[in-house]
Amino acid sequence: MKRFCFILSVIVAIILTACKEGNVASPVVRIGGIAINSGIPFDKGEVYIDDTINVLLELIPFYDKITYLKVNIDRECLKDSTFSDKEIKEICDLSNTDKSKGEYYFSDKIGYGVALQIIPARIIVKKCPQTESNTLSIEYELKSTANVKPEYNPALNRFYIKVLDMKRPK
């Protein structure tokens, strides 16, 4: 039995030491849920002008450190309110962060492997796009220090909304 355990431990040690770069994983932007205003379900994907889209986000760097989050939206029609000014001062690198562009660069205060939960990230509908479908994309782009191929870092997650060209009926 001792010999079997010894051989098994040698095999496991060989496998573990064969990994040259350690743990490497792409970051993940997880969308946990979406609601409109004060809890209206986002089941049809339709929103009205002046609605607030509340998105539950989790930014997962796995073993690495998150570098930045970019909120890619049509800024003529939508307004990003992912972080408050207070949160930006606490966790962001103020010299690189630009809230008006939706670019949030994180400071060294956030360590390796620390995931961020944003409850909620808000998107405010300002006006209806003048397109045939009135559809807009809301995309979150997360980059970490992971040493993976460029197509895997930054990671993207997106969803689409259809803006109805009127204010929400009461």
Salt bridges, closest charged atoms under 4 A:
ASP50 OD2 - LYS167 NZ 2.60
ASP51 OD2 - ARG168 NH2 2.68
GLU58 OE1 - ARG30 NH1 3.22
ASP85 OD1 - LYS99 NZ 3.39
ASP108 OD1 - LYS65 NZ 3.50
GLU139 OE2 - ARG158 NH2 2.36
